[in-house]
Structure formats: structure tokens, C-alpha cells
Amino acid sequence: AELKLLEEAIIPVCKSLVEKNPQTGNLGSLSKVFLSRTKELKISAECQNHLLIWQAHNALFIICCLLKVFISQMSEEELQLHFTYEDKA
């Protein structure tokens, strides 16, 4: 029940990120950070580095919430645009 309340509370923030993501590429950046952290998770667990595990868990939770909003609000073509962001600079 608490998870559902949290997800509902962050929907406005997720919607804002969804709207700005084509210009910012923040979802891709967050995904890259998460993937880089997953390479270190096994070592962190062995060393009991709970900070890294906590950060990876939170990043995955944010990605999950964002994807729920993305999938519920856009077509497959629009989704593809969000995942193929290229820096214009």
C-alpha cells in the first residue's frame, strides 16, 4: 500500500521528466549510471558497502516509476524517441 502511495505521489514529477526528456536525455543518463553501478554491486555486497547498494536500488526504483509513466502515456514510436536521444551539442 505504501509503494502505491509513493508511486502516485511522484507521478507529477515523472510527467515533468517525460515532457523534458527529449531535450535533456535524463532517462538515458540515469540508465547509464544505473548500469555502471550494477557492475560494482557484487563487490559492494561482499564488502557490505550498503551505500552503493542503496544508490543502485533507488536508481532502479526511479527508472521503474518513470517507465510506468512513459508506457502509459505514449505510443511505441514516441517511446523509441526517448530511448534514442542524442546530444545535439
C-alpha positions as CSV (number, residue, x, y, z in Angstrom):
1,A,0.0,0.0,0.0
2,E,2.8,2.4,0.8
3,L,4.5,1.7,-2.5
4,K,1.3,2.6,-4.3
5,L,1.0,5.8,-2.4
6,L,4.6,6.7,-3.2
7,E,4.2,6.0,-6.9
8,E,1.0,8.1,-7.0
9,A,2.8,11.0,-5.2
10,I,5.7,11.1,-7.7
11,I,3.5,10.9,-10.9
12,P,3.7,14.8,-11.4
13,V,7.5,14.7,-11.2
14,C,7.7,11.8,-13.6
15,K,5.3,13.5,-16.1
16,S,7.6,16.6,-16.0
17,L,10.6,14.5,-16.7
18,V,8.8,12.7,-19.5
19,E,8.0,16.1,-21.1
20,K,11.5,17.3,-20.9
21,N,13.4,14.1,-21.6
22,P,13.6,14.5,-25.4
23,Q,15.6,17.7,-24.8
24,T,17.6,16.6,-21.8
25,G,18.2,12.8,-22.2
26,N,17.9,12.4,-18.4
27,L,16.4,8.9,-18.6
28,G,19.3,7.7,-20.7
29,S,21.8,9.3,-18.3
30,L,20.0,7.7,-15.3
31,S,20.0,4.3,-17.1
32,K,23.8,4.6,-17.8
33,V,24.5,5.5,-14.2
34,F,22.5,2.5,-13.0
35,L,24.2,0.1,-15.4
36,S,27.6,1.4,-14.3
37,R,26.7,0.8,-10.7
38,T,25.4,-2.8,-11.3
39,K,29.0,-3.8,-12.3
40,E,30.1,-2.9,-8.8
41,L,27.2,-4.4,-6.9
42,K,28.7,-7.9,-6.3
43,I,31.9,-6.4,-4.9
44,S,29.8,-4.0,-2.8
45,A,27.7,-6.8,-1.4
46,E,30.8,-8.8,-0.5
47,C,32.3,-5.7,1.2
48,Q,29.0,-4.8,2.8
49,N,29.0,-1.4,1.1
50,H,25.4,-0.6,1.7
51,L,25.6,2.9,0.3
52,L,26.3,1.7,-3.3
53,I,23.6,-1.0,-3.0
54,W,21.1,1.7,-1.7
55,Q,22.0,4.0,-4.6
56,A,21.5,1.3,-7.2
57,H,18.2,0.3,-5.6
58,N,16.9,3.9,-5.7
59,A,18.0,4.4,-9.3
60,L,16.2,1.2,-10.3
61,F,13.1,2.3,-8.5
62,I,13.1,5.7,-10.2
63,I,13.7,4.1,-13.6
64,C,10.8,1.7,-12.9
65,C,8.4,4.6,-12.0
66,L,9.4,6.6,-15.0
67,L,8.9,3.7,-17.3
68,K,5.4,3.1,-16.0
69,V,4.5,6.7,-16.8
70,F,6.2,6.5,-20.2
71,I,4.4,3.3,-21.2
72,S,1.0,4.5,-20.0
73,Q,1.2,7.8,-21.8
74,M,2.8,7.3,-25.2
75,S,3.0,5.2,-28.3
76,E,5.8,2.8,-29.2
77,E,7.2,5.4,-31.7
78,E,7.3,8.1,-29.0
79,L,9.0,5.7,-26.6
80,Q,11.6,5.0,-29.1
81,L,12.4,8.7,-29.4
82,H,13.1,8.8,-25.7
83,F,15.5,5.9,-25.8
84,T,17.4,7.1,-28.9
85,Y,18.3,10.6,-27.5
86,E,21.5,12.0,-29.0
87,D,23.3,15.0,-27.6
88,K,22.9,17.9,-30.0
89,A,26.0,19.8,-28.8
